[in-house]
Amino acid sequence: MKRVASLIVAAFLLSGISVQAAASIFDVESAFSTEYREALLFALHKRGKADAYAVFLYRDPERAKPIIREALSALSFVR
């Protein structure tokens, strides 16, 4: 059975902009990637604007955390 983390859905205020976000961590199938074993899917939604998705592939979660954190800090909607 594949490991899948609980889906986290939250509404939060980002620089005064109401945004909804969801994230899921899951094992990567070899058909998708033979180099990476885990993935983080991040979804960002702004009503009336758009949806944005980011998929981060990694081997070592501890080494990936600061890189993912930095990349997600750049992901936002322009007013």
Steps between C-alpha positions, in 0.01 A plus 500: 500500500631843409555752777300818457502777758173657602383775271530836669254766388517848644373847430743768605585862446807558283601865479135602540383260228262217593647178365421129536777241501538123516801271524559127475812287541511165322728225373601534135420218259796381292300580185508866607863513616768240568735760647275637778301305758271763659307805386319799643204637304407856596187672367413867537160649406379860478133547417456693179872479420651157437633176641872430538658160553854402592640146517826451688684169451766395751693208646573634850221698672734670748728633224200602289319703771706823476495491119123445491444769764700752292317409178157527665585842642521626141162354401223759532232682306551852372214725605 
